[in-house]
Amino acid sequence: MEGHLVMSAKERRRKVEFEGVRVGRLTIKEAAVRLELSYRHCRRAYKRFSEQGDEGLVHRSRGQVSNRAKPQAFK
């Protein structure tokens, strides 16, 4: 991984819980309850975290220009 990875508080909280699942301290079901996610969504998010690491938790639209943004010339 190059550079810094900017994570929101929500993403950092998911990381902590998923680390617990990884080491066997929690089950995915327990993590889902703590994160207030459905079991199915938590399982999907944990799979992406286990495959991609911390980068899998970061919202994939981060750093992209909004579709609703005005052109620079307009500003």
N, CA and C of each residue as an Amber inpcrd file, in Angstrom:
protein
   225
   0.8400000  -1.1740000   0.0000000   0.0000000   0.0000000   0.0000000
   0.8860000   1.2380000   0.0000000   0.6050000   2.1660000  -0.8590000
   1.3910000   3.3830000  -0.9600000   0.6340000   4.5450000  -0.3460000
   1.3540000   5.4260000   0.3420000   0.7340000   6.6250000   0.8810000
  -0.1800000   6.3380000   2.0550000  -1.0340000   7.3110000   2.3250000
  -1.9630000   7.2170000   3.4490000  -3.3420000   6.8160000   2.9500000
  -4.0700000   6.1470000   3.8080000  -5.4310000   5.7350000   3.4960000
  -6.3650000   6.5060000   4.4190000  -7.2260000   7.3370000   3.8480000
  -8.1600000   8.1350000   4.6390000  -9.4080000   7.2980000   4.8750000
  -9.7500000   7.1190000   6.1540000 -10.9190000   6.3230000   6.5170000
 -11.8350000   7.1510000   7.4080000 -13.1290000   6.9740000   7.2180000
 -14.1000000   7.6330000   8.0900000 -14.1680000   6.8710000   9.4160000
 -14.8240000   7.4520000  10.3960000 -14.9800000   6.7960000  11.6940000
 -15.7450000   5.4840000  11.5380000 -16.7250000   5.4790000  10.6640000
 -17.5230000   4.2780000  10.4130000 -16.6440000   3.1560000   9.8410000
 -15.7650000   3.5150000   8.9210000 -14.8770000   2.5230000   8.3070000
 -13.8500000   2.0140000   9.3140000 -13.3620000   2.8960000  10.1900000
 -12.4100000   2.4660000  11.2220000 -13.0790000   1.5120000  12.2020000
 -14.3370000   1.7720000  12.5190000 -15.0730000   0.8880000  13.4340000
 -15.2540000  -0.4970000  12.8100000 -15.5580000  -0.5260000  11.5150000
 -15.6770000  -1.8120000  10.8260000 -14.3560000  -2.5680000  10.8630000
 -13.2570000  -1.8360000  10.6860000 -11.9350000  -2.4710000  10.7070000
 -11.6870000  -3.1530000  12.0480000 -12.0060000  -2.4610000  13.1440000
 -11.8000000  -3.0230000  14.4820000 -12.6130000  -4.3010000  14.6550000
 -13.8720000  -4.2650000  14.2670000 -14.7320000  -5.4400000  14.4250000
 -14.2700000  -6.5930000  13.5310000 -13.8830000  -6.2880000  12.2960000
 -13.4520000  -7.3400000  11.3780000 -12.1100000  -7.9350000  11.7910000
 -11.2620000  -7.1460000  12.4410000 -10.0210000  -7.7040000  12.9980000
 -10.3710000  -8.7230000  14.0790000 -11.4060000  -8.4280000  14.8640000
 -11.8720000  -9.3720000  15.8760000 -12.3640000 -10.6650000  15.2630000
 -13.0420000 -10.5650000  14.1390000 -13.5070000 -11.7670000  13.4340000
 -12.3060000 -12.5450000  12.9100000 -11.3260000 -11.8260000  12.3770000
 -10.1450000 -12.4690000  11.7870000  -9.3770000 -13.3000000  12.8170000
  -9.2230000 -12.7670000  14.0360000  -8.4540000 -13.4840000  15.0610000
  -9.3050000 -14.4910000  15.8330000 -10.6000000 -14.5200000  15.5700000
 -11.4610000 -15.5090000  16.1990000 -12.1130000 -15.0450000  17.4900000
 -11.9730000 -13.7830000  17.8310000 -12.5750000 -13.2440000  19.0450000
 -14.0790000 -13.0430000  18.8770000 -14.5310000 -12.8010000  17.6360000
 -15.9430000 -12.5710000  17.3150000 -16.3560000 -13.4580000  16.1540000
 -17.6450000 -13.6740000  16.0390000 -18.1790000 -14.3080000  14.8320000
 -18.7040000 -13.1990000  13.9250000 -18.9650000 -13.5360000  12.6770000
 -19.5210000 -12.5420000  11.7560000 -20.8930000 -12.0880000  12.2520000
 -21.6390000 -13.0050000  12.8270000 -22.9620000 -12.6540000  13.3490000
 -22.8570000 -11.6290000  14.4790000 -21.9000000 -11.8260000  15.3900000
 -21.7110000 -10.8740000  16.4860000 -21.2420000  -9.5130000  15.9600000
 -20.3520000  -9.5380000  14.9700000 -19.8750000  -8.2870000  14.3710000
 -21.0290000  -7.5570000  13.6920000 -21.9110000  -8.3000000  13.0410000
 -23.0570000  -7.6870000  12.3650000 -23.9560000  -6.9750000  13.3720000
 -24.1790000  -7.5830000  14.5150000 -25.0060000  -6.9620000  15.5520000
 -24.3300000  -5.6990000  16.0730000 -23.0350000  -5.7660000  16.3430000
 -22.3050000  -4.5980000  16.8570000 -22.2720000  -3.4540000  15.8550000
 -22.1590000  -3.7850000  14.5640000 -22.0800000  -2.7600000  13.5240000
 -23.4530000  -2.3180000  13.0300000 -24.4960000  -2.9650000  13.5380000
 -25.8720000  -2.6810000  13.1240000 -26.0490000  -2.8840000  11.6250000
 -25.5140000  -4.0220000  11.1380000 -25.6480000  -4.4220000   9.7410000
 -26.3830000  -5.7500000   9.6930000 -26.9450000  -6.0620000   8.5360000
 -27.5240000  -7.3880000   8.3820000 -26.3830000  -8.3940000   8.2840000
 -26.6780000  -9.6430000   8.6090000 -25.6550000 -10.6870000   8.5270000
 -25.1160000 -10.7890000   7.1080000 -26.0100000 -10.7350000   6.1310000
 -25.6040000 -10.8740000   4.7270000 -24.6530000  -9.7460000   4.3070000
 -24.9920000  -8.4970000   4.6650000 -24.1280000  -7.3750000   4.2870000
 -22.7890000  -7.4540000   5.0190000 -22.8160000  -7.8410000   6.2750000
 -21.5830000  -7.9630000   7.0510000 -20.6860000  -9.0410000   6.4460000
 -21.2690000 -10.1310000   6.0240000 -20.4910000 -11.2070000   5.3990000
 -19.8350000 -10.7130000   4.1150000 -20.5680000  -9.9410000   3.3160000
 -20.0210000  -9.3750000   2.0700000 -18.8830000  -8.4070000   2.3650000
 -19.0930000  -7.5260000   3.3460000 -18.0730000  -6.5350000   3.7060000
 -16.8330000  -7.2220000   4.2770000 -17.0260000  -8.2550000   5.0940000
 -15.8820000  -8.9810000   5.6650000 -15.0990000  -9.7000000   4.5740000
 -15.7920000 -10.2460000   3.5980000 -15.1100000 -10.9240000   2.4900000
 -14.2170000  -9.9380000   1.7430000 -14.7350000  -8.7350000   1.4520000
 -13.9440000  -7.7250000   0.7550000 -12.7620000  -7.2950000   1.6200000
 -12.9730000  -7.1720000   2.9410000 -11.8960000  -6.8060000   3.8600000
 -10.8200000  -7.8860000   3.8870000 -11.2250000  -9.1480000   3.9040000
 -10.2290000 -10.2230000   3.9680000  -9.4500000 -10.3530000   2.6640000
 -10.0610000  -9.9910000   1.5410000  -9.3790000 -10.0780000   0.2460000
  -8.5140000  -8.8510000  -0.0410000  -8.9970000  -7.6520000   0.3030000
  -8.3260000  -6.4110000  -0.0800000  -7.6760000  -5.6780000   1.0890000
  -7.9090000  -6.1380000   2.3010000  -7.3510000  -5.4470000   3.4620000
  -8.1140000  -4.1720000   3.7680000  -7.4130000  -3.2040000   4.3530000
  -8.0540000  -1.9490000   4.7590000  -8.6880000  -1.2220000   3.5800000
  -8.0870000  -1.3300000   2.4170000  -8.6140000  -0.6450000   1.2290000
 -10.0010000  -1.1580000   0.8520000 -10.3280000  -2.3810000   1.2350000
 -11.6370000  -2.9370000   0.9460000 -12.7520000  -2.3030000   1.7560000
 -12.4020000  -1.6190000   2.8390000 -13.4090000  -0.9760000   3.6860000
 -13.7350000   0.4420000   3.2480000 -12.8180000   1.0750000   2.5320000
 -12.9950000   2.4670000   2.1330000 -14.0260000   2.5570000   1.0150000
 -14.9080000   3.5520000   1.1260000 -15.9420000   3.7480000   0.1110000
 -15.2850000   3.9320000  -1.2470000 -15.7590000   3.2050000  -2.2360000
 -15.0940000   3.1890000  -3.5410000 -15.2590000   4.4780000  -4.3320000
 -16.1650000   5.3520000  -3.9200000 -16.3400000   6.6250000  -4.6250000
 -15.4390000   7.7210000  -4.0660000 -14.7030000   7.4090000  -2.9930000
 -13.8570000   8.4350000  -2.3800000 -12.8040000   8.9140000  -3.3710000
 -12.6700000  10.2360000  -3.4810000 -11.6860000  10.8190000  -4.3850000
 -12.2150000  11.0970000  -5.7790000 -13.4170000  10.6470000  -6.0760000
 -14.0160000  10.8750000  -7.3860000 -14.7690000  12.2090000  -7.3820000
 -14.8550000  12.8310000  -8.5340000 -15.6370000  14.0550000  -8.6780000
 -17.1080000  13.6640000  -8.7570000 -17.9510000  14.4280000  -8.0950000
 -19.3830000  14.1590000  -8.0900000 -19.9690000  14.2770000  -9.4940000
 -20.9480000  13.4400000  -9.7840000 -21.6500000  13.5360000 -11.0640000
 -22.4430000  14.8410000 -11.1620000 -22.7760000  15.4150000 -10.0220000
 -23.5690000  16.6450000  -9.9920000 -22.7080000  17.8990000  -9.9120000
 -21.3900000  17.7550000  -9.9300000 -20.4900000  18.9100000  -9.8080000
 -20.5790000  19.7980000 -11.0400000 -20.4970000  21.0990000 -10.7900000
 -20.4760000  22.0690000 -11.8950000 -19.0920000  22.0480000 -12.5390000
 -19.0060000  22.3140000 -13.8300000 -17.6900000  22.3820000 -14.4830000
 -16.8510000  23.5120000 -13.8790000 -15.5390000  23.3610000 -13.8880000
 -14.6490000  24.3750000 -13.3280000 -14.8420000  25.7280000 -14.0140000
 -15.0790000  25.7370000 -15.3200000 -15.2710000  26.9920000 -16.0520000
 -16.5080000  27.7400000 -15.5440000 -17.5200000  27.0330000 -15.1080000
 -18.7530000  27.6280000 -14.6040000 -18.5200000  28.3240000 -13.2650000
 -17.6320000  27.7740000 -12.4690000 -17.3500000  28.3330000 -11.1480000
 -16.5770000  29.5970000 -11.3320000
